[in-house]
Amino acid sequence: MAVRRVALLTAGGFAPCLSSSVGGLIERYTELDPEIEIIAYLHGYHGLLTGNKIEIDEEARKQAHVLHKFGGSPIGNSRVKLTNVKDAVKRGLVQEGQDPLHVAAEQLKADGVDVLHTIGGDDTNTTAADLAAYLHENGYELTVVGLPKTIDNDVVPIKQSLGAWTAAEEGAKFAANVIGENRVGPRMLIVHEVMGRHCGWLTAATAQSYRGWLDDQEWAPALGLTRERWDVHAVFLPELEIDLEGEAKRLRGVMDEIGNVNIFLSEGAGMHEIVAQLEAAGETVERDPFGHVKLDTINPGQWFAKQFAEKLGAEKVMVQKSGYFSRAAAANAEDLRLIKSMTDYAVECALRGESGVIGHDEEDGDRLKAIAFPRIAGGKAFDVSQEWFGQILAEIGQPLVPAAPAEH
């Protein structure tokens, strides 16, 4: 089947790769066959359901290179699940009695789309798989090629998601300014909350990047400017067992010795305990269209700060979240190289009619390929047994105790 028209969409939360990925796809199609038409649905599946789209014309193609310099998504995102009929009706995306999959399929047919590129996380790409399967069952063949976007780096079985490296680097920059508050008062407790619902990779990688920055600094101990006060004193992840009493005792010693404590916290750490506590108290825990707990409504950072503040004898507590600072950043050099290799390969797969999500397959020797949609899943756990992470915990004196695998 000859490819005549390609559609792009970005969906889910932002990551530092969306803008560059859109630019990379446009550039590659223009290089290989400028006669192939390209459209972009605005705000992801929201635009697909409503028919809201733009044409990537000649002027847009000339400007595509600019997108590599920016974060965010020029074509817009949203969180829409095509199989969640109730939510789609509630938001006015389809009418009562309509099937969102059918509405989306009809829009793709009407627009004459041969290839759909979805740039998003596991939810975005499994939704694309549902759509492709529906179209196939109804006699419309569509090649769907996804790109893996998530700062959590938690897509099974993909080795490295687009944007995650940048998010860790940006989170470290954020941490440097926040932890600069460590002497704003005596006995200061700082909690740096990092995104990561089920996976602690981003928190661990951010801590690694931040401590690398510490290594490069010159210190002035005679003036009270010490690495110890700026260091990370605890890293709490969903994959680690968190002994609140044991950690409180250890961190109390740090507080007594240097006068402040800095904690790096994955927002998913302790999530199940927090939700259980809230629901036991009769409170309603909000969830998104995909059924995920809205973490910003339960405030994990505040919960942990409350648990530790009294035990550490903290006189002042600060909780800061780096997620929104990090996720809309422009891709760094490392991510730009990964984006280039993946967008080029995505176009190659699209032109030969091969569907799947592009990534280095951890179950196939890290080979770059189009991974079949049924194999894509979210919530990949961070491997806390990796040497570099174990070294971080050893240096800060935190026990490494893996948590029992959680059910998502």
TORVOMI-790553 format. One record per residue: residue in three letters; x, y, z of N, C-alpha, C in turn. Coordinates in steps of 0.001 Angstrom, whole numbers, plus 500000, padded with zeros to 6 digits. Example, Ala and Ser with C-alpha at 12.3 -4.5 7.8 and 13.67 -1.06 7.14 Angstrom:
ALA513190494310507800512300495500507800513200496700507800SER512850497750507080513670498940507140512900500030507870
end
This chain:
MET500837498803500000500000500000500000500873501248500000ALA500654502106499040501410503354498980500902504315500041VAL501840505014500662501470505982501690501224507334501031ARG499998507821501180499642509113500596499488510194501659ARG498958509799502806498712510791503864499057510221505227VAL499782511022506002500232510644507337499617511605508349ALA499229511074509497498705511913510583499585511749511814LEU499763512850512532500543512850513764499648513270514929LEU499917512726516106499282513256517316500179513007518520THR500127513925519467500837513768520736499788513718521840ALA500027512885522858498996512703523875499598512387525232GLY498750512478526262499193512240527628499862513483528201GLY500653513291529261501384514415529827502551514804528939PHE503103515968529192504255516415528410505519515658528809ALA506471515638527888507814515118528122508744515895527187PRO510033516004527536510957516817526728511349516141525418CYS510381515750524624510679515071523364509585515295522345LEU508428515757522801507275515834521905507518516786520732SER507932517995521039508160518985519991509202518486518990SER510312517968519504511376517485518629510936516272517817SER510128515391518413509650514211517686508744514607516526VAL507871515584516761507015516091515680507895516669514571GLY508873517472514962509779518050513975510555516995513215GLY511034515974513935511812514910513305511016514111512295LEU509772513816512608508923513063511667508651513888510411ILE508330515156510612508075516020509448509310516108508567GLU510458516303509184511706516420508413512007515146507633ARG511824513994508266512180512735507605511253512434506433TYR509962512655506596509044512439505472509363513402504330THR509693514626504676510015515622503651511283515240502896GLU512251514672503617513491514221502981513252513058502026LEU512442512093502463512254510861501692511221510991500591ASP510117511689500880509060511827499874508189513034500221PRO508549514212499741507800515428500055506374515432499506GLU506048514460498655504692514371498115503721513763499124ILE504234513083500133503368512521501166502781513661501986GLU501454513703502081500787514759502845500857514428504343ILE500959515473505146501019515293506597499989516202507254ILE499224515636508177498310516422508989498633516129510459ALA498165516995511334498356516780512770497041517040513478TYR496605516081514261495392516265515069495765517058516317LEU495009518101516595495325518977517714494826518397519035HIS495680518432520018495379517893521355495067516404521309GLY495866515677520525495807514218520545494481513626520107TYR494009512640520885492764511960520538491562512892520650HIS491704513966521406490658514991521487490406515553520086GLY491495515902519389491364516441518044490914515413517029LEU491323514163517246490896513105516338489381512915516425LEU488842512945517633487392512754517806486592513942517281THR487141515139517398486412516335516981486754516790515567GLY487738516138514952488142516525513597488965517799513570ASN489533518179514695490319519402514795491763519102514393LYS492184519625513277493509519264512730494092520412511938ILE495394520299511658496059521272510797496809520525509701GLU496978521195508579497766520648507470499221521111507631ILE500145520193507495501562520560507531501963520940506108ASP501873522229505816502120522700504457503614522952504230GLU503937523500503087505338523709502718506047524637503703GLU505359525680504150505964526609505097506239525923506433ALA505299525074506872505473524345508129506659523386508039ARG506821522764506880507954521849506693509288522596506804LYS509334523810506275510559524601506342510893524986507784GLN509867525102508617510062525530509998510228524367510971ALA510136523139510498510150521970511386511405521904512256HIS512540522373511740513787522296512501513735523104513792VAL512888524129513803512774524983514992512237524191516186LEU511435523179515922510793522419516994511798521692517882HIS512994521435517381514008520749518191514529521628519333LYS514247522920519259514766523852520260513791524100521409PHE512589523516521308511546523808522282511023522552522963GLY510447522755524144509732521688524834508250521805524544GLY507440521136525372505997521156525133505635520425523857SER504452520698523352504026520125522071503311521189521259PRO503809521495520068503169522536519256501775522146518779ILE501489520834518772500172520397518292499239520025519445GLY499714520135520661498838519991521813498577518560522261ASN498374518408523554498095517117524170496753517134524882SER496297515959525287495147515797526173495179514354526659ARG494375514063527673494250512680528149492860512179527783VAL492808511397526715491545510838526236491755509355525966LYS490889508533526533490956507095526286489748506719525435LEU490008506211524236488929505949523292487963504862523754THR488396504011524665487495502952525160486736503383526411ASN487007504613526892486260505141528039485105505985527500VAL484008505306527163482871505965526514482259507025527423LYS482092506695528679481448507608529626482184508942529695ASP483516508879529773484308510099529858484222510908528570ALA484255510236527422484188510933526131482843511644525967VAL481775511013526424480445511628526349480382512830527297LYS480875512642528507480863513698529516481592514938529039ARG482682514743528291483486515871527823482999516428526486GLY481927515857525964481347516350524727482119515985523478LEU482970514963523588483772514550522433482996513646521496VAL482018512932522037481099512124521234479703512303521814GLN478700511917521040477320512007521500476919510742522258GLU475907510876523067475368509718523777475010508634522765GLY475473507405523025475189506290522124476266506055521080GLN477202506994520938478287506821519976479455506071520620ASP480166505299519810481373504612520246482563505464519815PRO483395505944520759484540506786520382485464506126519369LEU485635504803519467486478504115518486485890504258517079HIS484576504154516980483923504293515679484066505722515157VAL483868506694516054483983508103515652485403508401515165ALA486401507920515899487794508133515509488103507453514179ALA487602506242514015487839505494512779487244506221511578GLU486039506721511747485386507434510648486133508716510301GLN486705509365511315487467510584511052488724510263510251LEU489410509182510624490606508771509890490265508400508447LYS489142507727508270488703507376506906488414508635506106ALA487671509542506740487298510782506044488524511598505669ASP489541511538506508490763512298506242491734511550505340GLY491393510322504975492244509550504067493605509210504633VAL493657508932505925494940508667506591495389507229506362ASP496631507069505913497221505741505710498103505330506886VAL498758506334507508499672506075508631499351507042509761LEU499238506511510967499038507353512145500244507192513058HIS500889508318513377501997508317514339501488508846515667THR501581508027516696501188508446518034502446508629518874ILE502567509765519514503730510036520364503214510173521787GLY503483509174522600502950509188523959503452507999524755GLY502911507845525948503298506756526825502521505493526532ASP502488504595527507501816503309527283500331503499527041ASP499678504436527752498240504653527552497953505138526137THR498759506089525659498580506619524299498725505519523262ASN499739504688523431500032503682522417499134502453522509THR498667502092523709497697500992523792496338501460523259THR496033502747523430494817503298522825494929503247521307ALA496105503543520782496328503445519341496145502002518868ALA496574501050519693496412499641519342494941499265519288ASP494166499768520250492713499515520236492090500054518954LEU492534501245518563491997501876517357492379501085516107ALA493644500663516016494096499897514852493339498580514741ALA493119497925515882492393496651515887490944496864515434TYR490335497939515896488960498237515504488865498481513998LEU489812499249513475489813499533512039490014498260511226HIS490925497405511686491188496146510988489922495282510938GLU489225495217512061488003494414512137486913494964511228ASN487024496253510919486010496887510086486507497193508673GLY487569496471508272488003496522506881488795497735506461TYR489358498477507419490167499635507067491561499417507628GLU492527499240506740493889498959507183494651500260507416LEU495134500399508615495875501592508997497184501170509654THR498282501738509199499561501486509852499703502481510997VAL499912501959512200500066502817513371501464502608513935VAL502242503680513973503613503601514486503749504596515631GLY503983504057516829504087504902518007505520505201518388LEU505689506290519124506978506642519721506781506731521230PRO507731506185522020507545506079523466507970507321524237LYS506991508067524698507245509284525457506846509060526901THR507769509122527810507434509211529222508685509519530026ILE508584510529530879509737510884531697509974509849532794ASP508985508990533038509155507936534047510066506810533556ASN510244506708532228511035505618531640510512504261532104ASP509202504075532008508590502874532585507734502077531605VAL508097502143530297507327501412529299507964500048529038VAL507199499002529242507644497627528963507471497360527482PRO508448496781526758509791496360527171510871497305526634ILE510598498614526642511491499591526004512580500059526959LYS513817499982526495514970500295527339514991501748527773GLN514766502664526831514857504084527169513764504868526457SER512903505500527238511834506315526674512352507696526313LEU511753508278525314512152509612524877511821510646525945GLY512753511546526194512527512646527125512968512388528551ALA513201511131528916513512510807530310514877511347530738TRP515876511226529874517212511732530212517162513238530492THR516447513960529635516334515410529810515623515749531111ALA514545515028531405513780515300532628514638515140533870ALA515513514125533867516410513918535012517393515084535136GLU517937515517534017518892516634534024518219517920534497GLU516992518165534019516271519372534414515859519306535882GLY515493518116536353515140517948537756516309518249538668ALA517511517924538199518717518217538971518943519725539062LYS518679520442537977518806521904537992517812522511538986PHE516601521990538962515559522449539876515999522214541320ALA516530521012541571516947520639542920518041521562543436ALA518956521970542575520054522823543008519540524130543597ASN518522524702542981517976525959543494517138525738544749VAL516374524658544773515537524372545942516403524053547154ILE517416523216546966518267522829548081519167523982548515GLY519272524980547663519949526206548069519259526877549257GLU518036526449549548517273526970550691517688526316552008ASN518684525445551967518969524624553152519367525419554393ARG519783526685554245520157527491555412519191528658555636VAL518003528580555047517048529670555229516540529731556667GLY516749528643557387516408528586558800517096527392559422PRO517153527333560747517772526167561392516882524935561267ARG517498523771561224516798522485561174515758522476560035MET516287522594558816515471522687557604515250521306556997LEU513997520973556692513659519729555988513148520094554601ILE513845519607553567513447519867552181513075518546551510VAL511881518502550945511424517325550203511295517718548735HIS512090517102547893512012517315546446511189516175545861GLU509959516483545476509060515465544920509234515400543404VAL509531514204542923509799513977541504508690513108540923MET508332513326539662507301512500539043507749511046538947GLY506789510129538947507072508701538883506014507931539644ARG504936507593538956503780506962539600504109505571540131HIS504623504716539263504941503343539653506430503055539593CYS507166503940538931508577503683538646509458504774539243GLY510506504378539934511397505329540574512600505730539738TRP512639505303538458513813505596537629514126507094537605LEU513122507929537374513376509365537223513922509966538511THR513394509563539644513904510082540916515358509668541119ALA515643508397540838517012507892540992517956508591540017ALA517538508737538768518386509373537757518579510859538052THR517542511497538603517655512907538976518651513065540121ALA518587512152541102519536512183542215520964511979541706GLN521121511055540768522445510802540189522967512048539467SER522102512671538665522504513860537924522838515008538883TYR522026515183539911522265516250540882523566516033541642ARG523829514787542046525055514511542788526283514643541872GLY526094514413540581527172514683539626527487516168539587TRP526433517003539672526625518456539720527373518838540993LEU527022518202542112527722518476543370529215518178543249ASP529533517099542554530941516704542380531749517773541651ASP531068518537540804531762519527539980531921520890540667GLN531318521047541852531342522347542514532557522497543423GLU532949523748543642533982524068544620533285524502545904TRP533721523994547026533056524260548301533920525148549207ALA533254525765550180533960526662551111533565526303552543PRO534079525174553051533696524706554388533955525731555491ALA535019526514555360535337527507556389534249528567556503LEU533465528705555450532369529676555442531006529003555594GLY531011527713555881529751527004556088529138526430554829LEU529810526621553684529299526084552423529884524689552214THR529123523670552597529641522306552537528796521429551630ARG529460520468551015528748519504550166527732518716550990GLU528057518432552230527171517632553082525801518280553228ARG525771519598553376524492520294553533523682520328552237TRP524370520244551105523697520295549801523397518900549246ASP523888517882549898523754516524549360522322516002549500VAL522076514880548825520830514136548987521023513218550195HIS520067513228551113520206512414552319519307511193552327ALA518313511171551431517435510001551312516805510004549931VAL516613508815549370515950508638548076514850507596548275PHE513601508027548183512473507130548410511762506837547087LEU511675505547546755511098505095545485510002504065545736PRO509101503868544760508078502816544897508695501428545022GLU509893501246544463510535499930544457511320499630545730LEU511340500592546659512073500403547903511115500289549081GLU511450499409549998510711499333551256511128500542552093ILE510150501306552574510463502504553340510122502265554811ASP511148502140555607510997501971557056510952503364557672LEU509750503888557886509607505255558354510336505499559678GLU510193504570560604510823504758561905512353504675561796GLY512810503673561025514253503516560848514879504697560135GLU514211505173559080514727506318558336514658507597559165ALA513596507728559972513485508907560821514648508971561807LYS515022507823562352516142507768563296517454508134562592ARG517656507564561380518883507854560629518947509323560246LEU517839509850559739517824511232559272517848512227560433ARG517370511809561597517486512675562782518964512898563093GLY519757511863562912521199511995563120521816512979562149VAL521354512937560871521850513883559870521457515303560264MET520192515461560664519697516783561054520496517335562234ASP520745516493563213521487516935564398522927517324564049GLU523502516606563092524912516835562757525131518048561859ILE524332518172560783524610519246559815523540520332559777GLY522385520089560402521377521138560516520305521166559454ASN520333520231558502519268520160557493519217518765556882VAL518083518437556264517899517145555602517218517379554257ASN517759516748553194517207516853551834516765515472551354ILE515485515350551027514923514068550583514489514171549132PHE514877513187548314514367513040546952513287511962547008LEU512078512325546610510920511438546754510227511217545417SER510060509970545025509233509644543865507773509778544288GLU506960510463543471505576510727543866504767509451544096GLY505230508331543527504516507074543711504927506315544955ALA505991506785545623506447506111546836505391506263547924GLY504973505150548490503970505194549556502564505503549082MET502336505518547750501022505902547217499899505030547765HIS500130503714547794499067502816548237498719503057549700GLU499743503338550518499504503618551934498717504918552103ILE499063505936551301498379507228551395496921507092550975VAL496686506409549844495313506218549355494485505453550379ALA495069504395550925494344503593551922493981504442553130GLN494912505298553556494668506163554709493538507148554421LEU493544507736553222492513508703552853491144508048552728GLU491105506885552079489821506204551886489265505683553206ALA490178505276554103489735504824555427489107505975556211ALA489565507196555896489021508383556567487753508888555879GLY487315508140554852486081508499554165486235509511553056GLU487480509831552683487708510794551614487687510117550244THR487269510863549231487237510350547863488555510672547180VAL489181509651546593490438509838545879490141509969544388GLU490482511105543805490179511363542395491074510543541476ARG490482510126540336491220509358539334490973509941537950ASP491962509740537026491829510269535672491065509281534795PRO490834509612533483490069508721532608490668507323532445PHE491956507181532784492600505876532676492547505103533988GLY491919505708535002491794505035536287492956505277537224HIS493922506122536816495078506403537659494707507408538749VAL495238507212539935495054508177541016495678509512540596LYS494937510612540794495489511932540504496423512303541651LEU497704512075541424498680512205542497498774513616543060ASP498498514617542221498583515980542740497492516279543753THR496438515441543783495363515658544754495632514984546098ILE496598514044546120496889513391547408498199513886548015ASN498962514666547250500170515329547755501127514413548522PRO501767513465547827502715512563548511503833513307549240GLY504339514369548630505423515117549257505007515684550603GLN503813516253550654503313516815551909503094515717552943TRP502618514560552484502362513441553397503662512978554054PHE504701512797553237505984512353553781506602513431554674ALA506462514684554263507006515771555080506353515766556458LYS505063515519556476504341515484557751504827514327558618GLN505099513168557975505566512002558733506917512264559390PHE507781512998558680509156513180559154509393514450559977ALA508620515489559750508920516788560361509094516710561873GLU508134516143562552508208516077564019509313515140564477LYS509436513995563771510443513003564172511864513542564029LEU512064514455563072513397515011562851513617516304563635GLY512559516777564264512673518048564973512894519198564023ALA512258519133562834512421520183561827511692521448562273GLU512361522597562154511727523870562474511046524481561256LYS511513524106560078510912524606558842510910523482557819VAL509818523388557060509664522324556061509334522943554711MET509997522458553675509698522908552306509492521697551419VAL508384521686550673508106520631549697508008521283548327GLN508825520837547384508812521397546036508765520276545007LYS507989520484543936507819519482542882508496519957541601SER509316519100541037510061519491539827509402519038538532GLY508312518278538633507738517649537441507383518596536318TYR506654519654536626506215520558535569507358521410535043PHE508370521630535878509573522325535419510328521452534414SER510369520146534695511175519226533892510482518781532606ARG509197518503532693508557517791531585508314518641530341ALA508315519959530482508100520813529309509401521419528786ALA510539520879529245511833521388528791512132520933527360ALA512998521657526701513488521225525389514432520040525591ALA514450519121524644515284517921524740516765518283524775ASN517517517568525613518966517785525657519641517009524522ALA520964517130524415521697516533523294521532515020523259GLU521549514401524433521419512945524499520059512496523975ASP519000513196524399517659512856523923517483513184522446LEU518075514273521995517954514627520574518522513524519679ARG519632512928520109520197511819519320519246510623519302LEU518643510330520450517709509204520523516457509486519702ILE515956510710519785514773511095519012515042510958517516LYS516206511416517068516555511335515645516565509887515164SER517176509008515935517246507600515511515863506967515492MET515029507332516463513702506719516538512730507281515503THR512772508588515259511866509149514252512236508659512854ASP513520508577512567513938508044511262513448506613511087TYR513599505803512134513183504401512041511659504294511985ALA510961505194512675509498505190512646508976505417511239VAL509601506335510521509192506608509139509499505404508254GLU510664504802508465511031503607507706509985502506507886CYS509568502283509127508549501257509405507215501627508764ALA506850502906508879505576503364508322505515503134506816LEU506605503419506113506620503292504656506555501841504195ARG506958500904505079506816499497504698505595498835505349GLY504769499660506006503514499160506562503653498335507822GLU504696498590508598504921497828509825504484498635511042SER503463498150511738502951498839512915503711498422514165GLY503624499255515211504244498942516493504773500204517143VAL505357500031518318505955501150519038507473501043518895ILE508096502120518457509537502113518214510291502176519543GLY511260501293519686512073501309520899513112500216520883HIS514059500326521795515081499286521945514500498204522849ASP514289497027522293513569495946522949514471495230523957GLU514165495405525236514972494783526289514878493256526273GLU513846492746525636513671491296525567514235490715524274ASP514897491561523495515497491120522236516854491791522050GLY517682491716523098519037492250523005519125493740522783ASP518118494506523246518080495971523098518090496407521635ARG517523495588520763517481495904519324516403496939519045LEU516730497951518227515755498959517830514786498326516841LYS513500498399517139512504497733516298511130498333516548ALA510175497910515747508773498240515986508200497122516854ILE507984497409518111507532496397519065506016496270518976ALA505531495057518842504097494815518678503308495429519831PHE502184496061519512501378496754520516500972495887521703PRO500598494625521499500185493822522657501284493644523704ARG502545493868523317503656493708524260503924494986525062ILE503283496071524680503514497355525349502683497451526622ALA503325497823527696502627498005528973503344499071529777GLY502641499660530718503243500666531579503634500087532923GLY504183500936533771504510500523535125505726499646535263LYS506652499712534287507878498928534415508646499399535640ALA509012498470536497509709498831537728511168499193537447PHE511667500114538225513086500458538174513871499366538901ASP514955498944538293515793497899538875516747498514539892VAL516383498410541171517186499047542219518490498310542495SER518674497143541845519909496388542062521058496886541192GLN520792497872540323521850498390539461522959499038540307GLU524191498818539876525343499240540657525351500733540940TRP525035501548539940525109503003540122524138503492541188PHE522960502843541258521990503272542269522406502776543654GLY522883501545543707523360501018544977524470501876545550GLN525318502427544673526418503280545112525894504567545741ILE524825505128545153524235506342545724523762506080547151LEU522988505002547329522463504707548662523586504419549655ALA524601503689549200525721503374550084526425504649550544GLU526596505597549635527301506837549970526512507719550929ILE525176507648550859524374508495551756523944507736553007GLY524317506441553076524037505662554281522626505145554401GLN521931505020553275520545504523553292520516503041552944PRO519847502209553746519750500788553415518997500550552109LEU519464499565551353518789499218550114517938497980550379VAL516628498198550544515697497097550823514603497117549766PRO514666496245548760513640496233547712512251495956548295ALA511264496632547759509873496414548188509306495204547465ALA508287494609548039507593493530547360506922494094546119PRO506919493371545001506293493875543777504849494280544036ALA504486495479543547503131495968543761502258495677542566GLU500967495495542807500001495318541727499453496681541364HIS499449496983540052499001498307539606497539498225539197
end
